[in-house]
């Protein structure tokens, strides 16, 4: 080792050595304190539904959960009943059966009232034929 004198003349300085100086390795935090890597799943962005579509979807889910069935002619969207001729409960053309389904009563009651109007006032047959022509068949029933 070579020593050199400083200009001030007080103490001799050591010459700089060319050995690399090792830096201490950084200390790791205990395993409990280390943050675990967060894995995220890619999510698909669903298109926004209108409020009406959202309500219809909610209604359909409620119906499935309750195990209910929606009656023919009643749609979850507008909940209006439509008058159809019945393909399930028909004798001549399904007019009385369809009217009974629409009103939610027994078809026999409608047939008795219809027969009474036909015999008492004589207009029942004409109205029945007109209804047979004008009321459409129920598309959900087998004909």
Protein Blocks (a to p, Z undefined) as FASTA:
>chain_A
ZZdddfkopaccddddfbdcdddddddddfklpccddddddddddddddfklmmmmmmmm
mmmmnopacdehiafklopacddddfklccklommmmmmmmnopafklmmmmmmmmmmmn
opmmmmmmmmmmmpccdfkbcZZ
